[in-house]
């Protein structure tokens, strides 16, 4: 029997989304009833669509009933996680042909790397890129000659963007195809140590660059459990990616066989013509499963924004309160960096997402009765693939984890709480990833030091002005202000101050990162400063309370005085490095608490 908290949250999502989901389903029904477009195209239309195909492919696509799979790819060779998609394209197309269909590269989507733009002007385009990717996916599929889709994407905004775009064509089935993480480089603890040594001046830029290059060293996803790898977990939890396929390295022989299996699944789903497409898979139950997976594994805080946007694209209204209520019921079953020392390769070796799914199902903490790419029910997603005689074979996860310092059984969790806390109070709503913060650091009450640019905090740190207890308030970092960049580069400096014994916390209407942790950070403060939020009225020296135990985010100033204060106007957003292209978007983007979307 499904846990009552899951049932309650799911039912209230359905209730508040009755009209919006009905509108979405009506659009899907209209597209499904119109039938496949290809048989009805004019000869000129069809000739354009297949002009670049081989003669054999053209002959097939002229046949009624032939399955055509559209591939949407985020390939570029600057992103290590997406570089493998270049060679994967031809191999997957051949696998589709072998399965009895035809595949065409429908279109590409942009894919930027937050690791490159972190702390740079380009980071202000990062969150907006998700919706651009969704729109690009829609353009790719708009030719309407496809019976199903294969989605090539891994990282931060790319997977949510692809999924949001594909949901506009929810009458079709879609299968995600991961590329896998790079092999393990230096340990995450060693990487963090060198970063802090650089922040204190113990090592120079040369040593830091050498350390970073040993951590990020080859094709594949970064190996820490950040937003990219949280995406992969989420897709398995939602049944949209083959079981256990997320964390297989690009060079592993199993990876190629999993790609072929994904291609075969797409063809089978398209051939079934049973009225089960992405719309029938991304239900309220599947979305709740994705949230449960996030909580049980201590995943990226960015998904408190992305899952809201994904849900909205499927006609559902999800709130941070839903996350908070689920967090109280879902135990933490994984410790992966930054919530532990292990990386995702060690997580996979210990049992990975399949082990987590098996345990959550055993604890009635997932909805099992859902449609997935492999059929109805989540139980197959508790199986791990292996290479047997050059084929991918799935086997049930073992009863015990391979390493109980990385994974735990449902009756022996790392903690009973999922580790995501919703804050509310005089400064608005915010969230904190408490699973990454030691208990003794989860309560901070100290004077505010206010910044309107993250670089100003770093300057103050280097000048020795922050050797004290304080709450750093960094505002005008929300979607409307400047696109909501991540502020992850602040973590080493704040971490040094915390290690010195100072009470330190961060309060911001910006984002941190899937890699953030250690320092208590109340993030995504909503309403944001640029949208009339109270954070715009905070002044240096105001006493601020950040209490993760009670979920309180308070400015301890006389209520009448605080309300009468004029708000800061904030900094002027420069129009360099492409930011001018998104000036109009900043005016219409929604709040973080509704997914931070402009579509």
Phi, psi and omega per residue, in radians:
X1 nan 2.233 -3.103
X2 -1.077 2.427 -3.114
X3 -0.917 2.369 -3.071
X4 -1.045 -0.538 3.119
X5 -1.163 -0.710 3.084
X6 -1.086 -0.747 3.139
X7 -1.090 -0.807 -3.114
X8 -1.082 -0.837 -3.125
X9 -1.111 -0.754 -3.129
X10 -1.088 -0.760 -3.106
X11 -1.181 -0.649 3.137
X12 -1.281 -0.527 3.010
X13 -1.074 -0.780 3.127
X14 -1.099 -0.717 -3.085
X15 -1.153 -0.793 -3.112
X16 -1.297 -0.250 -3.079
X17 -1.878 0.217 -3.018
X18 -0.938 -0.866 -3.068
X19 -1.285 -0.763 -3.094
X20 -1.177 -0.661 3.088
X21 -1.192 -0.681 3.116
X22 -1.084 -0.695 3.096
X23 -1.113 -0.728 3.110
X24 -1.099 -0.820 -3.119
X25 -1.096 -0.573 3.106
X26 -1.141 -0.707 3.093
X27 -1.106 -0.748 -3.135
X28 -1.128 -0.734 3.138
X29 -1.067 -0.718 -3.131
X30 -1.111 -0.722 3.127
X31 -1.200 -0.676 -3.140
X32 -1.173 -0.706 -3.124
X33 -1.202 -0.462 3.105
X34 -1.206 -0.351 3.093
X35 1.337 3.004 3.126
X36 -1.017 2.367 -3.062
X37 -1.341 -0.548 -2.955
X38 -0.984 -0.741 -3.137
X39 -1.133 -0.317 -3.067
X40 -1.805 0.000 3.132
X41 -1.172 2.595 3.005
X42 -1.173 2.833 -3.141
X43 -1.042 -0.657 3.118
X44 -1.140 -0.752 3.095
X45 -1.015 -0.877 -3.071
X46 -1.154 -0.679 3.133
X47 -1.053 -0.715 3.077
X48 -1.082 -0.724 -3.051
X49 -1.162 -0.515 -3.038
X50 -2.011 0.163 -3.035
X51 -1.003 -0.628 -3.081
X52 -1.560 -0.009 -3.136
X53 -1.323 2.797 3.023
X54 -1.196 2.866 -3.141
X55 -1.067 -0.647 3.125
X56 -1.145 -0.723 3.127
X57 -1.172 -0.699 3.104
X58 -1.038 -0.762 -3.128
X59 -1.063 -0.711 3.135
X60 -1.159 -0.781 -3.050
X61 -1.255 -0.228 3.034
X62 -1.466 -0.120 3.138
X63 -1.533 2.470 3.024
X64 -1.213 2.418 3.078
X65 1.550 -0.171 3.122
X66 -1.209 2.312 -3.122
X67 -1.428 2.236 3.085
X68 -2.074 2.130 -3.081
X69 -1.795 2.169 3.071
X70 -1.562 2.260 3.118
X71 -1.835 2.221 3.035
X72 -2.005 2.139 -2.980
X73 -2.171 2.525 3.067
X74 -1.786 0.385 -3.101
X75 -0.970 2.291 2.697
X76 -2.692 2.800 -3.037
X77 -1.744 0.279 2.980
X78 -1.644 -0.581 3.077
X79 -1.447 2.083 -3.134
X80 -1.038 -0.634 -3.085
X81 -1.212 -0.475 -3.051
X82 -1.842 -0.144 3.105
X83 -1.007 -0.648 -3.129
X84 -1.120 -0.301 -3.100
X85 -1.192 -0.283 3.125
X86 -1.089 -0.931 3.132
X87 -1.323 -0.477 -3.102
X88 -1.140 -0.520 -3.042
X89 -0.998 -0.951 -3.102
X90 -1.126 -0.663 -3.135
X91 -1.127 -0.733 -3.131
X92 -1.209 -0.663 3.098
X93 -1.090 -0.700 3.091
X94 -1.128 -0.648 3.118
X95 -1.162 -0.626 3.078
X96 -1.117 -0.772 3.115
X97 -1.066 -0.749 3.129
X98 -1.093 -0.500 3.133
X99 -1.488 -0.032 3.062
X100 1.815 0.176 3.141
X101 -2.117 -2.929 3.047
X102 -2.298 2.560 3.115
X103 -2.238 2.493 3.062
X104 -2.258 2.462 3.018
X105 -1.250 1.830 -3.023
X106 -1.332 -0.600 -3.129
X107 3.029 2.850 3.092
X108 -1.909 2.714 3.074
X109 -2.137 2.653 3.097
X110 -1.180 2.639 3.114
X111 -2.563 1.876 3.126
X112 -1.777 2.768 -3.078
X113 -1.909 2.012 3.104
X114 -1.119 -0.451 3.096
X115 -1.128 -0.524 3.118
X116 -1.447 -0.707 -3.022
X117 -1.596 -0.067 -3.106
X118 -0.923 2.115 3.139
X119 1.369 0.070 -3.125
X120 -1.955 2.880 -3.123
X121 -0.976 -0.616 -3.115
X122 -1.069 -0.387 -3.141
X123 -1.102 -0.380 3.139
X124 -1.292 -0.146 3.072
X125 -1.728 -0.104 -2.956
X126 -1.083 -0.992 -3.103
X127 -1.091 -0.695 3.121
X128 -1.076 -0.494 -3.116
X129 -1.079 -0.491 3.120
X130 -1.013 -0.809 -3.101
X131 -1.304 -0.520 3.028
X132 -1.111 -0.730 3.104
X133 -1.091 -0.733 3.097
X134 -1.053 -0.758 3.132
X135 -1.158 -0.696 3.121
X136 -1.132 -0.627 3.074
X137 -1.114 -0.743 3.102
X138 -1.078 -0.696 3.103
X139 -1.121 -0.731 3.138
X140 -1.054 -0.709 -3.095
X141 -1.484 -0.133 -3.043
X142 -1.200 -0.281 3.110
X143 -1.153 -0.343 2.957
X144 0.997 0.728 3.069
X145 -2.046 0.251 -3.001
X146 -1.974 2.680 3.119
X147 -1.887 -0.197 3.118
X148 -2.944 3.014 3.141
X149 -2.381 2.618 2.963
X150 -2.022 2.240 -3.056
X151 -1.959 2.054 -3.129
X152 -1.707 1.832 3.113
X153 -2.994 2.645 -3.071
X154 -2.294 -0.911 -2.754
X155 -1.474 -2.899 -2.766
X156 -0.843 -1.191 -3.107
X157 -1.580 -0.220 -2.983
X158 -1.226 -0.872 -3.133
X159 -1.111 -0.857 3.074
X160 -1.021 -0.692 3.132
X161 -1.120 -0.791 3.098
X162 -1.052 -0.743 -3.109
X163 -1.184 -0.732 3.102
X164 -1.074 -0.781 3.118
X165 -1.119 -0.741 -3.128
X166 -1.155 -0.558 3.140
X167 -1.101 -0.400 3.051
X168 -1.186 -0.287 3.093
X169 -2.083 0.726 -3.019
X170 -1.155 -0.129 3.045
X171 -1.264 -0.235 3.125
X172 -1.799 2.618 3.002
X173 -1.413 2.570 3.089
X174 -2.334 2.546 3.081
X175 -2.228 2.254 3.060
X176 -1.450 2.501 -3.139
X177 -2.146 1.854 -3.130
X178 -1.362 2.891 3.072
X179 -1.855 -0.399 3.097
X180 1.638 2.800 -3.127
X181 -1.451 2.694 3.003
X182 -1.169 2.727 3.051
X183 -1.050 2.775 -3.092
X184 -1.142 2.302 3.033
X185 -1.734 -2.325 3.077
X186 -1.204 2.813 -3.117
X187 -1.179 2.670 3.114
X188 -1.137 -0.573 3.119
X189 -1.175 -0.640 3.100
X190 -1.185 -0.705 3.103
X191 -1.061 -0.822 3.141
X192 -1.116 -0.648 -3.140
X193 -1.086 -0.813 -3.117
X194 -1.152 -0.643 3.097
X195 -1.073 -0.744 3.119
X196 -1.217 -0.607 3.087
X197 -1.119 -0.638 3.087
X198 -1.169 -0.706 3.141
X199 -1.094 -0.548 -3.139
X200 -1.611 -0.054 3.127
X201 1.491 0.160 -3.128
X202 -1.288 -0.502 3.069
X203 -2.269 2.813 -3.116
X204 -1.758 -3.052 -3.109
X205 -1.093 -0.631 -3.124
X206 -1.080 -0.802 -3.135
X207 -1.173 -0.666 3.125
X208 -1.140 -0.753 3.139
X209 -1.115 -0.692 3.092
X210 -1.073 -0.726 3.123
X211 -1.121 -0.833 -3.117
X212 -1.096 -0.640 -3.115
X213 -1.275 -0.376 3.038
X214 -1.416 -0.393 3.087
X215 -1.447 -0.790 -3.125
X216 -1.914 1.692 -2.806
X217 -2.299 -0.103 -3.040
X218 -2.838 3.026 3.064
X219 -1.013 2.562 -3.130
X220 2.144 2.892 3.119
X221 -1.187 2.623 2.961
X222 -0.975 2.556 -2.944
X223 -1.565 -0.107 3.080
X224 -1.375 2.849 -3.088
X225 -1.546 1.244 3.113
X226 -1.714 -2.719 -3.063
X227 -1.141 -0.697 -3.106
X228 -1.037 -0.878 -3.101
X229 -1.313 -0.467 2.999
X230 -1.116 -0.666 3.032
X231 -0.920 -0.791 -3.056
X232 -1.156 -0.758 3.057
X233 -1.024 -0.810 -3.098
X234 -1.028 -0.731 -3.128
X235 -1.105 -0.674 3.074
X236 -1.190 -0.741 3.129
X237 -1.062 -0.548 -3.123
X238 -1.602 -0.024 3.087
X239 1.321 0.443 -3.057
X240 -1.875 -0.002 -3.139
X241 -2.433 2.560 -3.052
X242 -0.975 2.470 -3.121
X243 -0.931 2.292 3.047
X244 1.156 0.232 -3.018
X245 -1.585 -0.150 -2.961
X246 -1.181 -0.747 -2.912
X247 -1.975 0.799 3.027
X248 -1.825 2.167 -3.031
X249 -1.045 2.613 -3.132
X250 -0.966 -0.614 -3.092
X251 -1.531 -0.029 -3.130
X252 -1.281 2.404 3.125
X253 -1.055 -0.472 3.118
X254 -1.169 -0.541 -3.081
X255 -1.003 -0.792 -3.130
X256 -1.078 -0.693 -3.123
X257 -1.244 -0.576 3.077
X258 -1.181 -0.660 3.085
X259 -1.065 -0.753 3.132
X260 -1.141 -0.669 3.121
X261 -1.152 -0.654 3.098
X262 -1.125 -0.734 3.100
X263 -1.061 -0.749 -3.138
X264 -1.120 -0.688 3.134
X265 -1.112 -0.729 -3.139
X266 -1.052 -0.744 3.119
X267 -1.118 -0.782 -3.127
X268 -1.088 -0.744 3.132
X269 -1.108 -0.691 3.134
X270 -1.206 -0.685 -3.121
X271 -1.195 -0.484 -3.055
X272 -1.077 -0.642 3.137
X273 0.790 0.808 -3.076
X274 -1.858 0.248 3.114
X275 1.328 0.276 3.102
X276 -1.935 1.887 3.097
X277 -2.143 -2.850 -3.105
X278 -1.062 -0.600 -3.131
X279 -1.071 -0.625 3.136
X280 -1.377 -0.286 3.117
X281 -1.586 -0.683 -3.127
X282 -1.581 1.422 3.118
X283 -1.838 3.090 3.078
X284 -1.024 -0.669 3.136
X285 -1.123 -0.743 -3.137
X286 -1.158 -0.664 3.130
X287 -1.148 -0.754 3.080
X288 -1.074 -0.693 3.074
X289 -1.027 -0.713 3.103
X290 -1.098 -0.707 3.110
X291 -1.153 -0.745 3.115
X292 -1.031 -0.759 3.110
X293 -1.064 -0.729 3.097
X294 -1.005 -0.805 -3.086
X295 -1.243 -0.729 -3.077
X296 -1.203 -0.398 -3.098
X297 -1.914 -0.021 -3.124
X298 1.156 0.785 -3.055
X299 -1.350 -2.996 -2.989
X300 -1.195 2.397 3.061
X301 -1.134 -0.359 3.109
X302 -1.033 -0.423 -3.115
X303 -1.319 -0.196 2.977
X304 -1.233 -0.240 3.019
X305 -1.747 -0.848 -3.030
X306 -1.127 -0.731 -3.120
X307 -1.133 -0.601 3.070
X308 -1.075 -0.742 -3.117
X309 -1.225 -0.686 3.087
X310 -1.087 -0.809 3.137
X311 -1.043 -0.759 -3.137
X312 -1.069 -0.631 3.125
X313 -1.149 -0.414 3.100
X314 -1.720 0.151 3.081
X315 1.551 0.251 -3.113
X316 -1.952 2.509 3.074
X317 -1.857 1.907 3.130
X318 -1.951 2.540 -3.103
X319 -2.142 2.885 3.057
X320 -1.138 -0.471 3.082
X321 -1.104 -0.614 3.065
X322 -1.054 -0.778 3.095
X323 -1.045 -0.814 -3.074
X324 -1.091 -0.774 -3.132
X325 -1.151 -0.685 3.078
X326 -1.165 -0.649 -3.126
X327 -1.061 -0.564 3.129
X328 -1.216 -0.359 -3.086
X329 -1.820 -0.360 -3.023
X330 -1.742 2.125 3.125
X331 -1.369 2.748 3.088
X332 -1.489 2.026 -3.059
X333 -1.853 -0.088 -3.074
X334 -2.376 2.542 2.979
X335 -2.245 1.771 -3.119
X336 -2.224 2.452 -3.051
X337 -0.915 2.256 0.318
X338 -1.612 0.158 3.102
X339 -1.591 0.004 3.139
X340 -2.873 -2.876 -3.122
X341 -1.756 -0.321 -3.070
X342 -1.346 2.648 3.025
X343 -1.754 -3.092 -3.046
X344 -1.228 -0.429 3.058
X345 -1.159 -0.731 3.078
X346 -1.171 -0.642 3.075
X347 -1.047 -0.786 3.120
X348 -1.110 -0.753 3.140
X349 -1.106 -0.550 -3.123
X350 -1.385 -0.165 3.135
X351 2.392 -0.390 3.004
X352 1.035 -2.817 -3.116
X353 -1.040 -0.678 3.112
X354 -0.993 -0.699 3.117
X355 -1.121 -0.749 3.133
X356 -1.072 -0.779 3.140
X357 -1.092 -0.770 3.133
X358 -1.042 -0.750 -3.135
X359 -1.211 -0.711 3.122
X360 -1.136 -0.673 3.063
X361 -1.106 -0.694 3.118
X362 -1.116 -0.522 3.121
X363 -1.630 0.197 -3.138
X364 1.026 0.556 -3.077
X365 -1.886 0.344 2.983
X366 -2.446 2.610 2.974
X367 -1.375 2.042 -3.121
X368 -1.515 -0.510 -3.038
X369 -1.492 1.244 -3.128
X370 -2.323 2.711 3.050
X371 -1.457 2.404 3.115
X372 -2.339 3.072 3.132
X373 -1.211 -0.264 3.121
X374 -1.904 0.153 3.114
X375 2.177 -2.976 -3.075
X376 -1.503 2.283 3.099
X377 1.853 2.551 -3.089
X378 -1.601 -0.140 -3.054
X379 -0.958 -0.684 3.095
X380 -1.048 -0.360 -3.131
X381 -1.423 0.010 2.969
X382 -1.615 0.209 3.131
X383 -1.905 2.574 -3.119
X384 -1.916 2.361 3.131
X385 -1.376 2.665 3.053
X386 -2.508 2.748 3.122
X387 -1.607 1.986 -3.137
X388 -2.234 2.017 -3.128
X389 0.892 0.840 3.063
X390 1.120 0.367 3.080
X391 -2.245 2.648 3.066
X392 -1.433 2.150 -3.131
X393 -2.190 2.355 -3.106
X394 -1.766 2.379 3.136
X395 -2.269 2.540 -3.139
X396 -1.058 2.399 3.116
X397 -1.030 2.576 3.127
X398 -1.137 2.880 -3.111
X399 -1.283 -0.412 -3.129
X400 -2.140 2.565 3.113
X401 -1.209 2.720 3.105
X402 -1.217 -0.393 3.126
X403 -2.660 1.949 -3.065
X404 -1.410 0.102 2.944
X405 -1.569 -0.135 3.118
X406 -1.960 -0.760 -3.113
X407 -2.259 2.578 3.121
X408 -2.305 2.714 3.026
X409 -1.322 2.855 -3.045
X410 -1.097 -0.501 -3.120
X411 -1.593 0.082 3.134
X412 -2.513 1.002 -3.039
X413 -1.292 2.901 3.035
X414 -1.163 -0.644 3.041
X415 -2.755 2.723 -3.071
X416 -1.333 -0.407 -3.100
X417 -1.653 2.468 -3.103
X418 -1.176 -0.211 2.999
X419 1.526 0.306 3.024
X420 -2.155 2.134 -3.043
X421 -2.034 2.334 3.045
X422 -1.604 2.261 3.101
X423 -1.857 2.577 2.998
X424 -2.590 2.800 -3.120
X425 2.721 -2.794 -3.054
X426 -1.146 -0.299 3.106
X427 -1.683 0.022 3.127
X428 1.833 -2.777 3.113
X429 -1.746 2.634 3.088
X430 -2.756 2.972 3.073
X431 -2.254 2.722 3.080
X432 -2.475 2.420 3.064
X433 -1.519 1.485 -3.050
X434 -1.283 -0.299 3.123
X435 -1.132 -0.349 -3.126
X436 -1.714 -0.008 -3.049
X437 -2.020 2.220 3.120
X438 -1.076 2.606 -3.033
X439 -1.001 -0.650 -3.090
X440 -1.208 -0.218 3.134
X441 -1.806 0.108 -3.024
X442 -1.535 0.051 3.029
X443 -2.327 2.081 3.090
X444 -2.357 2.220 3.003
X445 -2.247 1.956 -3.010
X446 -2.754 2.894 3.114
X447 -1.150 2.523 3.111
X448 -1.348 2.473 2.897
X449 -2.103 2.008 -2.931
X450 -1.715 2.348 3.087
X451 -2.330 2.594 3.076
X452 -2.056 0.224 3.054
X453 -2.713 2.318 -3.085
X454 -1.101 -0.529 3.138
X455 -1.158 -0.484 3.101
X456 -1.165 -0.605 3.070
X457 -1.131 -0.756 -3.133
X458 -1.128 -0.644 3.084
X459 -1.116 -0.747 3.123
X460 -1.123 -0.661 3.101
X461 -1.102 -0.817 -3.107
X462 -1.173 -0.465 3.120
X463 -1.453 -0.006 3.134
X464 1.321 0.342 -3.062
X465 -1.523 -0.053 -3.052
X466 -2.018 0.396 3.125
X467 -1.447 1.222 -3.059
X468 -2.964 2.993 2.981
X469 -1.284 2.335 3.107
X470 -2.898 2.794 2.974
X471 -1.956 2.003 3.098
X472 -1.341 2.078 3.099
X473 -1.868 1.912 -3.132
X474 -1.972 1.960 -3.004
X475 -2.078 3.075 -3.034
X476 1.034 0.732 3.082
X477 -2.104 0.233 -3.114
X478 -1.502 3.119 -3.096
X479 -0.982 -0.770 -3.106
X480 -1.244 -0.547 -3.069
X481 -1.276 -0.954 -3.054
X482 -2.662 0.360 3.088
X483 1.597 0.031 3.049
X484 1.095 1.103 3.089
X485 -1.225 2.734 2.996
X486 -1.294 2.600 -3.117
X487 -2.021 0.559 -3.014
X488 -1.103 -0.453 -3.074
X489 -1.221 -0.137 3.086
X490 -1.408 -0.331 -3.016
X491 -1.021 -0.814 -3.125
X492 -1.021 -0.782 -3.111
X493 -1.159 -0.798 3.105
X494 -1.132 -0.616 3.102
X495 -1.117 -0.659 3.097
X496 -1.086 -0.793 -3.139
X497 -1.108 -0.700 3.097
X498 -1.115 -0.714 3.121
X499 -1.124 -0.443 3.112
X500 -1.357 -0.091 3.103
X501 1.787 0.008 3.112
X502 -1.360 2.548 3.012
X503 -1.408 1.991 -3.021
X504 -2.306 2.422 3.030
X505 -2.572 2.830 3.111
X506 -2.138 2.341 3.035
X507 -2.213 2.161 -3.060
X508 -2.673 2.624 2.988
X509 -1.575 0.142 3.024
X510 -1.649 -2.969 3.105
X511 -1.838 2.763 2.864
X512 -1.733 -2.011 -3.075
X513 -2.864 2.859 2.991
X514 -1.085 -0.327 -3.140
X515 -1.657 0.031 -3.094
X516 -1.350 2.793 3.135
X517 2.975 -3.025 3.027
X518 1.256 -1.017 -3.114
X519 -1.586 2.265 3.124
X520 -1.094 2.183 -3.070
X521 -2.344 1.943 3.017
X522 -1.528 1.846 -2.953
X523 -2.014 3.000 3.140
X524 1.055 0.527 -3.114
X525 -0.903 2.216 -3.056
X526 -2.381 2.309 0.063
X527 -1.184 2.587 3.134
X528 -1.343 2.900 -3.082
X529 -1.022 -0.700 -3.094
X530 -1.318 -0.080 -3.139
X531 -2.081 0.501 3.077
X532 1.464 0.269 -3.104
X533 -1.207 2.657 -3.120
X534 -1.098 -0.429 -3.135
X535 -1.021 -0.414 3.141
X536 -1.281 -0.186 -3.122
X537 -1.836 0.012 3.124
X538 -1.241 2.470 3.121
X539 -2.131 2.746 3.063
X540 -0.948 2.337 3.102
X541 1.636 -0.285 3.064
X542 -1.046 2.382 3.098
X543 -1.352 2.191 -3.116
X544 -2.097 2.377 3.105
X545 -1.972 2.206 3.042
X546 -2.072 1.842 -3.034
X547 -2.144 1.766 -3.099
X548 -1.261 -0.436 -3.140
X549 -1.191 -0.751 -3.127
X550 -1.698 -0.133 -3.095
X551 1.196 0.629 -3.098
X552 -1.799 2.339 3.032
X553 -2.265 1.722 -2.949
X554 -2.207 2.531 2.883
X555 -1.846 2.093 -2.996
X556 -1.576 1.184 -3.138
X557 -2.199 2.573 3.095
X558 -0.842 2.247 -3.001
X559 -1.009 -0.794 -3.113
X560 -1.166 -0.729 3.112
X561 -1.080 -0.771 -3.101
X562 -1.124 -0.732 -3.122
X563 -1.148 -0.512 -3.086
X564 -1.452 -0.215 -3.099
X565 -1.159 2.503 2.978
X566 -1.275 2.545 3.119
X567 -1.465 2.597 3.034
X568 -1.134 2.518 3.090
X569 -1.423 -0.271 3.118
X570 1.371 2.978 -3.131
X571 -1.345 2.846 3.034
X572 -1.465 2.259 3.127
X573 -1.352 2.076 3.116
X574 -1.083 2.715 -3.124
X575 -1.861 0.472 -3.135
X576 -1.685 2.960 3.067
X577 0.921 0.708 3.041
X578 1.468 -0.092 -3.094
X579 -1.146 -0.471 3.114
X580 -1.101 -0.445 -3.128
X581 -1.201 -0.290 -3.068
X582 -2.022 0.310 3.131
X583 -1.028 -0.824 3.140
X584 -1.132 -0.618 -3.133
X585 -1.110 -0.694 -3.133
X586 -1.061 -0.448 -3.137
X587 -1.359 -0.402 -3.058
X588 -1.992 -0.127 -3.060
X589 -1.129 2.512 3.131
X590 -1.408 2.956 -3.120
X591 -1.249 2.786 3.138
X592 -1.000 -0.645 -3.130
X593 -1.198 -0.080 3.031
X594 -2.114 0.270 3.057
X595 1.825 -0.093 3.103
X596 0.989 0.749 -3.026
X597 -1.905 2.648 3.046
X598 -2.002 0.184 3.105
X599 -2.076 nan nan
